[in-house]
Amino acid sequence: MTERVLYESSNGDVWALTRDPRTNAPVVKHQPNISSGGQVTYTDIGQFLRSGAGGPERQQLLKLIDTLLED
């Protein structure tokens, strides 16, 4: 698997867990909808979790991380 979609918004934006094509580091990829320009950005996972107010894309990443931990 090279990419895992975290969240798709109703307006067409997509956030995915993937690897930065330049550094191969794990990152969150944001693909905005075409009307917003469609310019893909890559954000370090730590920075992504620290930024924002806890939108659904952030919550989905936290849920994915939680699945990696045993109860």
Secondary structure, 3 states (H helix, E strand, C coil): CCEEEEEECCCCCEEEEEECCCCCCEEEEEECCHHHCCCCEEEEHHHHHHCCCCCHHHHHHHHHHHHCCCC
